[in-house]
């Protein structure tokens, strides 16, 4: 019982305030790109065509299409539709590889490098949505699991990632 209460409190305090809101956030404007915290990685191998391996350190949270994450029920007409019209319904993370961001313009390709604990999420993602969070936070889509929040989304938490702008 205590474990369930802790999960609910965690979701309310940490997951929901940083979820993208998907189509709920369509009134937000896109912020201009502002690079900050630029570092030269010492031993990170990026698989991009860029010769300069600079990256940006950012925080990342996760969302799915549950009511808890995006506030839309399964049969809502706007459920799973991103700011730029991309349809996430019935799609997995691997099918879409998208992030929500207020920092980068729609269509920007980002290579995300996660710490070891989350390295299964490493890859190249495309910005298709904006969210109700600060500029230095990204929100990665984990999949459509129906109306209930998926445990992977709850367990994801907030993670520091290395972000490289591909294009």
Buried (B, 14 or more C-beta within 10 A) or exposed (E): EEEEEEBEEBBEEBBBEBBBBBBBBBEBEBBEEEEEEEEEEEEEEBEBEEEEBBBBEBBBBBBBBBBBBBBBEEEEEEBBBBBBEBEBEEBEBEEBBBBBBBBBEBEBBBBBBBEEEBEEBBBBBBBBBBBBBEBBBBBBBBBBBEEEBBEBBBEBBEBEBBBBBBE
